[in-house]
Amino acid sequence: MSIVNKPPQHVKREYQLEEPVALVVEKYATFIDSTPDHVVNSALKMLLWKDKHFMNWRKQQQQAARKEVPITGTPLYFRLPFPEGNIFLRVMALRSPSGFEVLRYSYTLFLFSTPYIGSENRRRSHTKF
């Protein structure tokens, strides 16, 4: 494992700033010998991580997403059962019984976990942290 971590992934977004704020950001970036992007990113992280009301709201959103999983996964389990009758899967079951079982259990697992992953990605696209 390396000592120096990879830099965090950056996503390009475009926001409009008031003129005095933009000037101060640029001056502060010059002051610390950095970029305006770094200044804005750091300032927002400091602000958003310290907002207790926002953090509580965010936690509630994540808990609500976890409650959606059984509600979505159970109907999918009955509506889209594993296609054991598929000819290719039958051949796989004959040639590699253990591989077939892994695939069958993975299919069921993904029915329950994919809605959770999807709901997390939807929420993350609005709150990028």
ABEGO torsion letter per residue (X at the ends): XBABBBBBBBBBBBBBBBAAAAAAAAAAAAAAGBBAAAAAAAAAAAAAAABAAAAAAAAAAAAAAAAAAAAAAAAAAAABBBBAABAAAAAAAAABAAAAAAAAAAAAAAAAAAAAAAAAAAAAAABBX
